[in-house]
Amino acid sequence: DTVDQYFKKAGLVYDEKYIKSTTTTTATLQKPSNEAIKLFVEKNINDPKVIQDAAKAYNLTTADLSKATGFTQEQVTKYFTQAGLPPLKPSNEAIKSFVEQNINNPKTIFEAAKAYNLSVDDLAKATNLPRDQVIDYFKKAGLKL
């Protein structure tokens, strides 16, 4: 199958540089399969912005791109940052692990959250903590997300 045929079978339309769902009419897009992600990345490998825009539209994380493409999460992050783009959001598991490893250093967590454009809600979801508790954690350290 060609890339276009593959996307069509998966209920997706490859239009210019973007994948669009042929069945989704709401703002929430269904996450594409790993094969679809890999094909999209391969077809657009020289255009990190297009890949990042599509990843954001489908709420894909660094871990999602890593799993689909076979690149490490570090390679995925470096791919975007070397192009002058911010990194994608890490997976909830990666966020939780980072927070746990750095729990005694709120500034480190704060700076990483800013670098990855993570909101209070992102941190609360990843750590399974109430939003107010996340806010208080940073407030006590004199930091505000």
Phi and psi restraints in degrees (value plus and minus 20) as a CYANA .aco file:
   2 THR   PHI     -97.1   -57.1
   2 THR   PSI     147.8   187.8
   3 VAL   PHI     -78.6   -38.6
   3 VAL   PSI     -64.6   -24.6
   4 ASP   PHI     -82.1   -42.1
   4 ASP   PSI     -60.4   -20.4
   5 GLN   PHI     -85.8   -45.8
   5 GLN   PSI     -60.2   -20.2
   6 TYR   PHI     -80.9   -40.9
   6 TYR   PSI     -67.5   -27.5
   7 PHE   PHI     -82.6   -42.6
   7 PHE   PSI     -60.6   -20.6
   8 LYS   PHI     -82.5   -42.5
   8 LYS   PSI     -63.2   -23.2
   9 LYS   PHI     -82.2   -42.2
   9 LYS   PSI     -52.1   -12.1
  10 ALA   PHI    -104.4   -64.4
  10 ALA   PSI     -16.1    23.9
  11 GLY   PHI      59.7    99.7
  11 GLY   PSI       1.6    41.6
  12 LEU   PHI    -142.8  -102.8
  12 LEU   PSI     129.0   169.0
  13 VAL   PHI    -134.5   -94.5
  13 VAL   PSI     108.5   148.5
  14 TYR   PHI    -110.8   -70.8
  14 TYR   PSI      86.6   126.6
  15 ASP   PHI    -138.1   -98.1
  15 ASP   PSI      95.0   135.0
  16 GLU   PHI      36.1    76.1
  16 GLU   PSI    -134.5   -94.5
  17 LYS   PHI    -127.5   -87.5
  17 LYS   PSI     -13.4    26.6
  18 TYR   PHI    -138.8   -98.8
  18 TYR   PSI     130.6   170.6
  19 ILE   PHI    -115.9   -75.9
  19 ILE   PSI     108.5   148.5
  20 LYS   PHI    -144.0  -104.0
  20 LYS   PSI     120.5   160.5
  21 SER   PHI     -96.0   -56.0
  21 SER   PSI     119.2   159.2
  22 THR   PHI    -109.0   -69.0
  22 THR   PSI     -29.0    11.0
  23 THR   PHI    -135.3   -95.3
  23 THR   PSI     -40.1    -0.1
  24 THR   PHI    -107.4   -67.4
  24 THR   PSI     106.4   146.4
  25 THR   PHI    -135.1   -95.1
  25 THR   PSI     -27.5    12.5
  26 THR   PHI    -113.1   -73.1
  26 THR   PSI     156.3   196.3
  27 ALA   PHI     -90.4   -50.4
  27 ALA   PSI     -40.2    -0.2
  28 THR   PHI    -105.3   -65.3
  28 THR   PSI     100.5   140.5
  29 LEU   PHI    -118.2   -78.2
  29 LEU   PSI     120.4   160.4
  30 GLN   PHI     -92.3   -52.3
  30 GLN   PSI     117.2   157.2
  31 LYS   PHI     -84.2   -44.2
  31 LYS   PSI     108.3   148.3
  32 PRO   PHI     -89.7   -49.7
  32 PRO   PSI     141.8   181.8
  33 SER   PHI     -88.9   -48.9
  33 SER   PSI     142.8   182.8
  34 ASN   PHI     -79.6   -39.6
  34 ASN   PSI     -57.6   -17.6
  35 GLU   PHI     -83.2   -43.2
  35 GLU   PSI     -63.2   -23.2
  36 ALA   PHI     -85.0   -45.0
  36 ALA   PSI     -61.2   -21.2
  37 ILE   PHI     -81.7   -41.7
  37 ILE   PSI     -67.7   -27.7
  38 LYS   PHI     -80.2   -40.2
  38 LYS   PSI     -65.5   -25.5
  39 LEU   PHI     -81.8   -41.8
  39 LEU   PSI     -62.1   -22.1
  40 PHE   PHI     -82.8   -42.8
  40 PHE   PSI     -65.1   -25.1
  41 VAL   PHI     -82.8   -42.8
  41 VAL   PSI     -65.5   -25.5
  42 GLU   PHI     -79.7   -39.7
  42 GLU   PSI     -61.8   -21.8
  43 LYS   PHI     -90.0   -50.0
  43 LYS   PSI     -44.4    -4.4
  44 ASN   PHI    -140.4  -100.4
  44 ASN   PSI       1.3    41.3
  45 ILE   PHI     -76.6   -36.6
  45 ILE   PSI     -47.0    -7.0
  46 ASN   PHI    -109.3   -69.3
  46 ASN   PSI     -11.5    28.5
  47 ASP   PHI    -154.1  -114.1
  47 ASP   PSI      58.2    98.2
  48 PRO   PHI     -75.3   -35.3
  48 PRO   PSI     -54.0   -14.0
  49 LYS   PHI     -84.0   -44.0
  49 LYS   PSI     -61.8   -21.8
  50 VAL   PHI     -84.4   -44.4
  50 VAL   PSI     -62.5   -22.5
  51 ILE   PHI     -84.4   -44.4
  51 ILE   PSI     -64.0   -24.0
  52 GLN   PHI     -84.7   -44.7
  52 GLN   PSI     -62.8   -22.8
  53 ASP   PHI     -79.8   -39.8
  53 ASP   PSI     -64.1   -24.1
  54 ALA   PHI     -85.6   -45.6
  54 ALA   PSI     -62.2   -22.2
  55 ALA   PHI     -80.6   -40.6
  55 ALA   PSI     -62.5   -22.5
  56 LYS   PHI     -86.3   -46.3
  56 LYS   PSI     -59.6   -19.6
  57 ALA   PHI     -81.5   -41.5
  57 ALA   PSI     -53.5   -13.5
  58 TYR   PHI    -118.9   -78.9
  58 TYR   PSI     -12.3    27.7
  59 ASN   PHI      36.3    76.3
  59 ASN   PSI      21.3    61.3
  60 LEU   PHI    -105.5   -65.5
  60 LEU   PSI     125.1   165.1
  61 THR   PHI    -121.3   -81.3
  61 THR   PSI     152.1   192.1
  62 THR   PHI     -76.4   -36.4
  62 THR   PSI     -60.4   -20.4
  63 ALA   PHI     -83.6   -43.6
  63 ALA   PSI     -58.6   -18.6
  64 ASP   PHI     -81.9   -41.9
  64 ASP   PSI     -67.1   -27.1
  65 LEU   PHI     -86.1   -46.1
  65 LEU   PSI     -57.7   -17.7
  66 SER   PHI     -81.8   -41.8
  66 SER   PSI     -68.7   -28.7
  67 LYS   PHI     -81.8   -41.8
  67 LYS   PSI     -61.0   -21.0
  68 ALA   PHI     -93.9   -53.9
  68 ALA   PSI     -54.8   -14.8
  69 THR   PHI    -119.1   -79.1
  69 THR   PSI     -40.8    -0.8
  70 GLY   PHI      69.6   109.6
  70 GLY   PSI     -25.6    14.4
  71 PHE   PHI     -97.7   -57.7
  71 PHE   PSI     133.2   173.2
  72 THR   PHI     -92.9   -52.9
  72 THR   PSI     143.1   183.1
  73 GLN   PHI     -82.5   -42.5
  73 GLN   PSI     -55.3   -15.3
  74 GLU   PHI     -84.5   -44.5
  74 GLU   PSI     -60.3   -20.3
  75 GLN   PHI     -85.9   -45.9
  75 GLN   PSI     -59.9   -19.9
  76 VAL   PHI     -82.9   -42.9
  76 VAL   PSI     -66.1   -26.1
  77 THR   PHI     -81.5   -41.5
  77 THR   PSI     -66.0   -26.0
  78 LYS   PHI     -82.7   -42.7
  78 LYS   PSI     -57.2   -17.2
  79 TYR   PHI     -76.0   -36.0
  79 TYR   PSI     -65.3   -25.3
  80 PHE   PHI     -94.5   -54.5
  80 PHE   PSI     -65.2   -25.2
  81 THR   PHI     -87.4   -47.4
  81 THR   PSI     -53.7   -13.7
  82 GLN   PHI     -87.2   -47.2
  82 GLN   PSI     -42.8    -2.8
  83 ALA   PHI    -108.9   -68.9
  83 ALA   PSI     -14.6    25.4
  84 GLY   PHI      59.8    99.8
  84 GLY   PSI      -1.9    38.1
  85 LEU   PHI    -125.9   -85.9
  85 LEU   PSI     131.5   171.5
  86 PRO   PHI     -90.5   -50.5
  86 PRO   PSI     132.9   172.9
  87 PRO   PHI     -89.3   -49.3
  87 PRO   PSI     137.7   177.7
  88 LEU   PHI     -91.0   -51.0
  88 LEU   PSI     142.4   182.4
  89 LYS   PHI     -84.4   -44.4
  89 LYS   PSI     117.9   157.9
  90 PRO   PHI     -92.3   -52.3
  90 PRO   PSI     146.9   186.9
  91 SER   PHI     -87.7   -47.7
  91 SER   PSI     140.5   180.5
  92 ASN   PHI     -79.2   -39.2
  92 ASN   PSI     -56.9   -16.9
  93 GLU   PHI     -83.7   -43.7
  93 GLU   PSI     -62.2   -22.2
  94 ALA   PHI     -87.2   -47.2
  94 ALA   PSI     -59.8   -19.8
  95 ILE   PHI     -82.1   -42.1
  95 ILE   PSI     -68.8   -28.8
  96 LYS   PHI     -79.8   -39.8
  96 LYS   PSI     -65.0   -25.0
  97 SER   PHI     -81.7   -41.7
  97 SER   PSI     -63.3   -23.3
  98 PHE   PHI     -83.1   -43.1
  98 PHE   PSI     -64.5   -24.5
  99 VAL   PHI     -81.7   -41.7
  99 VAL   PSI     -65.4   -25.4
 100 GLU   PHI     -82.0   -42.0
 100 GLU   PSI     -60.1   -20.1
 101 GLN   PHI     -89.8   -49.8
 101 GLN   PSI     -45.0    -5.0
 102 ASN   PHI    -139.0   -99.0
 102 ASN   PSI       0.7    40.7
 103 ILE   PHI     -76.3   -36.3
 103 ILE   PSI     -48.9    -8.9
 104 ASN   PHI    -108.8   -68.8
 104 ASN   PSI     -12.8    27.2
 105 ASN   PHI    -153.5  -113.5
 105 ASN   PSI      58.6    98.6
 106 PRO   PHI     -76.6   -36.6
 106 PRO   PSI     -52.7   -12.7
 107 LYS   PHI     -85.5   -45.5
 107 LYS   PSI     -58.6   -18.6
 108 THR   PHI     -82.9   -42.9
 108 THR   PSI     -64.4   -24.4
 109 ILE   PHI     -85.6   -45.6
 109 ILE   PSI     -63.0   -23.0
 110 PHE   PHI     -79.3   -39.3
 110 PHE   PSI     -68.2   -28.2
 111 GLU   PHI     -84.5   -44.5
 111 GLU   PSI     -59.9   -19.9
 112 ALA   PHI     -86.5   -46.5
 112 ALA   PSI     -60.0   -20.0
 113 ALA   PHI     -81.8   -41.8
 113 ALA   PSI     -61.3   -21.3
 114 LYS   PHI     -85.4   -45.4
 114 LYS   PSI     -64.5   -24.5
 115 ALA   PHI     -82.3   -42.3
 115 ALA   PSI     -55.0   -15.0
 116 TYR   PHI    -118.3   -78.3
 116 TYR   PSI     -11.8    28.2
 117 ASN   PHI      35.9    75.9
 117 ASN   PSI      23.8    63.8
 118 LEU   PHI    -111.2   -71.2
 118 LEU   PSI     116.6   156.6
 119 SER   PHI    -112.3   -72.3
 119 SER   PSI     151.3   191.3
 120 VAL   PHI     -77.4   -37.4
 120 VAL   PSI     -61.0   -21.0
 121 ASP   PHI     -83.3   -43.3
 121 ASP   PSI     -58.8   -18.8
 122 ASP   PHI     -81.3   -41.3
 122 ASP   PSI     -65.4   -25.4
 123 LEU   PHI     -86.3   -46.3
 123 LEU   PSI     -61.2   -21.2
 124 ALA   PHI     -82.9   -42.9
 124 ALA   PSI     -64.2   -24.2
 125 LYS   PHI     -83.5   -43.5
 125 LYS   PSI     -65.1   -25.1
 126 ALA   PHI     -86.6   -46.6
 126 ALA   PSI     -54.1   -14.1
 127 THR   PHI    -117.8   -77.8
 127 THR   PSI     -24.2    15.8
 128 ASN   PHI      39.2    79.2
 128 ASN   PSI      14.9    54.9
 129 LEU   PHI    -129.6   -89.6
 129 LEU   PSI     131.8   171.8
 130 PRO   PHI     -82.4   -42.4
 130 PRO   PSI     125.4   165.4
 131 ARG   PHI     -73.5   -33.5
 131 ARG   PSI     -64.6   -24.6
 132 ASP   PHI     -81.1   -41.1
 132 ASP   PSI     -54.8   -14.8
 133 GLN   PHI     -88.5   -48.5
 133 GLN   PSI     -57.6   -17.6
 134 VAL   PHI     -85.3   -45.3
 134 VAL   PSI     -65.6   -25.6
 135 ILE   PHI     -79.6   -39.6
 135 ILE   PSI     -66.5   -26.5
 136 ASP   PHI     -81.6   -41.6
 136 ASP   PSI     -58.4   -18.4
 137 TYR   PHI     -76.6   -36.6
 137 TYR   PSI     -66.4   -26.4
 138 PHE   PHI     -94.4   -54.4
 138 PHE   PSI     -57.5   -17.5
 139 LYS   PHI     -78.7   -38.7
 139 LYS   PSI     -64.5   -24.5
 140 LYS   PHI     -80.9   -40.9
 140 LYS   PSI     -45.8    -5.8
 141 ALA   PHI    -114.6   -74.6
 141 ALA   PSI     -15.6    24.4
 142 GLY   PHI      55.2    95.2
 142 GLY   PSI       5.9    45.9
 143 LEU   PHI    -139.6   -99.6
 143 LEU   PSI     126.9   166.9
 144 LYS   PHI    -154.0  -114.0
 144 LYS   PSI      99.8   139.8
